[in-house]
Amino acid sequence: MTSMHTSVNGCKFCDIVKNKKELQLKENKSCVVINDIKPKAKNHYLVLSKQHIAKPTDLTVADVPLLEEMEKTGRELLREHLKKKGEADTVEDMLRIGFHLPPLLSVHHLHMHIIYPISDMGLISRKLTFRPGKVFKPARELIDQLKEDAGVPDPLEGNPAKDDVHEKIPAQVIS
């Protein structure tokens, strides 16, 4: 894992991880999930790393298991909340999971956004601050980039089905 302190004095997310259990919606050994204080959709959660890592650009391939655990934990909480409300499971095209990149960081502590449905987001959030690109990196893209930069081989390389094109099924058909 990235060589960082476990917590930093004065970091508001370190304080939430260590001291504010009442704000935590879900917890495991590597992360906690909280509500975003400025939600951009009905379901907007932050998955905070328990280890203080200042920003996504500090991550290495050794942090991939942490990122995968953060994504898994955030998805589990979202599904639990949708199920409680009697809503269908998540529709991937309506879900945004990722990280803000410098210079668009408001808190320098690794945190993943889980936003659903993205159709609830305002125009500026959807098209600028949470749009995949230069300021917002989807979690899967970040994980793949870290693996590629480290030379980790693609487990599907050589699989003839890897590049199959699948027909998209409309969301209403699935539910």
Salt bridges, closest charged atoms under 4 A:
ASP15 OD2 - LYS20 NZ 3.22
GLU27 OE2 - LYS21 NZ 3.51
GLU27 OE2 - LYS50 NZ 2.70
ASP36 OD2 - HIS44 NE2 3.16
ASP36 OD2 - HIS113 ND1 3.76
ASP58 OD1 - LYS55 NZ 3.23
GLU68 OE2 - LYS147 NZ 3.75
GLU71 OE2 - ARG75 NE 3.03
GLU71 OE1 - ARG140 NH2 3.73
GLU76 OE1 - LYS26 NZ 3.85
GLU76 OE2 - LYS72 NZ 3.61
GLU80 OE2 - LYS26 NZ 2.87
ASP89 OD1 - ARG79 NE 3.22
GLU92 OE2 - ARG75 NH1 2.68
ASP144 OD1 - ARG140 NH1 3.88
ASP154 OD2 - LYS162 NZ 2.81
GLU157 OE1 - LYS162 NZ 3.46
